Amino acid sequence: MATPVSPRAHRETQPNDWLSVASMTLLAFHLACLLVWVVGFSWVACLSGVALYVLRMFGLSAGFHRGLAHRTYTTGRVVQFLLAWCGTMAGQRGPLWWVAWHRQHHRYADTAQDIHSPVVYGFWWAHLGWVLCRRYDGTERAVVKDLMQYPELCWLDRYFFVPPVLLACGVFLVGLGLECWVPSWHTSAMHMLVYGFIVSTTCLYHGTFTVNSCAHRFGRQRFPTGDASRNSYWIAVLTLGEGFHNNHHWYPSSERQGFYWWEFDGSHCLLTVCKWLGLVWALRVPPLHVLDTPTHLLSRSHSAATSSRRAK
């Protein structure tokens, strides 16, 4: 792993741009969460927010990450697009941008070329700072050539603001309907907008960002991956299984990131249901020899692989 960079030196080379669209959007969402004190509480709106959190986290985890970034299962173009749409509704830009930077992260994990390594650049930068830097607004198209053959994904990446805006309008309209037709539920359009969209989206930001920051700082390292990736059960709960990050860095081609039965992997469970329904198939799992090989042999083999990669 690379030598940590001092916060001052890093700020000088990669400053946060507080006036960028990303910065202003994140600030607006966090400030808008204060509206919960204005509109009051609604169980219906709160549960809607939880449901939309899970739906969109599944889009990020199963769609963007396991499906598009790592190709850990096979599906048709319609389902691929729907999962990507759900991921884009999270407000974390488009699928090509997201996948390109994630693949870079795996290629250079916890080195100076890893854009969000808390080991090299610090916790704040890994969690949120890099998102606020205009330097990373672009997409390295060469990294996602395989995805650029799908016009629908390219469209979604270009107009990434459309799904979240439509979602916001949708929950607002649902709130209007509940206000008119089911007044006994005491749920208004503003309740739905604040809890169902604003608070839910803000929680999604931090839920996703914990994988970049906390999952490289806190938890257990089962496999000697040569980086700081760790397994954290509480992050896995927040992210539908993405918290088993050390497992994932050891064998990124596995659809299931909770390798063992006691590691609850929400996205894997939902993808398994999708498999039963015929929506996805060929879910890839880690080979038994990877899981059964003694750790000292894994370490030896991985050290050789890491040296080879560094040489390139």
NORUR-V959138 format. One record per pair of residues at least 6 apart in sequence whose ideal C-beta (glycine too) atoms are under 7 Angstrom apart, sorted by the first residue. I is the first residue (numbers start at 1). GAP is how many residues later the second one is. Records with the same first field share a line. If there is no record, write none. Layout:
I = GAP, GAP
This chain:
1 = 109, 110, 118, 226, 227
2 = 109, 110, 118
4 = 115, 116
5 = 115, 116
7 = 115
10 = 111, 115
14 = 119, 121
15 = 118
16 = 7, 113, 116, 117
17 = 6, 115, 116, 117
20 = 112, 114
22 = 109, 110
23 = 109
26 = 179
29 = 169, 172, 173
30 = 172
32 = 166
33 = 165, 166, 169
35 = 159, 163
36 = 158, 163
39 = 149, 151, 152, 155
42 = 144, 145, 149, 153
44 = 134, 141, 143
45 = 142, 146, 147, 150, 151
46 = 149
48 = 123, 144, 147, 148
49 = 146, 147, 150, 151
52 = 144, 148
53 = 147, 150, 151
55 = 31
56 = 30, 31, 33, 34, 148
57 = 147, 150, 182, 183
58 = 28, 182, 209, 212
59 = 24, 27, 28, 30, 31
60 = 27, 30, 32, 148
61 = 178, 179, 180, 181, 206
62 = 21, 205, 208, 209
63 = 20, 21, 23, 24
64 = 20, 23, 31, 34, 35
65 = 37, 177
66 = 6, 7, 189, 201
67 = 6, 8, 13, 16
68 = 16, 27, 31, 79
69 = 30, 33, 34
70 = 182, 183
72 = 181, 182, 183, 212
73 = 182, 198, 207, 208, 209, 210, 211
74 = 206, 207, 208
75 = 204, 205
77 = 73
79 = 200, 201
81 = 71
84 = 11, 69, 72
85 = 71, 78
87 = 8
88 = 6, 7, 68, 72, 75
89 = 74, 75, 78
90 = 111, 114
91 = 73, 110
92 = 6, 116
93 = 67
94 = 62, 63, 66
95 = 52, 58, 61, 62
96 = 43, 48, 51, 57, 58, 61
97 = 42, 60
99 = 45, 48
100 = 39, 40, 43, 44
101 = 14, 35
103 = 40
104 = 11, 39
105 = 9, 10, 11
106 = 146
108 = 6
109 = 118, 120, 140
110 = 7, 9, 10, 106, 117, 118
111 = 9
112 = 8
114 = 6
115 = 15, 21
116 = 9, 10, 14, 96
117 = 9, 99
118 = 8, 95, 98, 99
119 = 97, 109
123 = 90, 94
126 = 86, 87, 90
127 = 82, 85, 86
128 = 81
130 = 6
141 = 7
147 = 6
148 = 6
167 = 30
168 = 25, 29
171 = 21, 22, 25, 26
172 = 17, 20, 21
174 = 18
175 = 12, 13, 14, 15, 16, 17, 18
176 = 13
178 = 7, 9
179 = 8, 9, 10
207 = 31, 32
208 = 31
210 = 25, 28
211 = 24, 28, 31, 32, 34
214 = 18, 21
215 = 14, 15, 17, 20, 28, 30
216 = 12, 13, 14
218 = 12, 14
219 = 11, 12, 13
220 = 10, 11
221 = 9, 25
222 = 9, 24, 25
223 = 23, 24, 27, 75
224 = 74, 75, 78
225 = 21, 24, 25, 77
226 = 76, 80
227 = 22
229 = 16, 17, 20
230 = 15, 16
231 = 12, 13, 14, 15, 16
232 = 11
233 = 10
234 = 9
235 = 7, 8
236 = 6, 7, 8, 22, 28
240 = 26, 27
241 = 16, 17, 24, 25, 26, 27
242 = 15
244 = 13, 14, 19, 21
247 = 10, 12
248 = 9
251 = 35, 39
253 = 31
254 = 30, 31, 32
255 = 13, 16, 28, 29, 30
256 = 9, 12, 29
257 = 8
258 = 6, 7, 10
259 = 27, 32
271 = 9, 12
274 = 6
275 = 6, 8
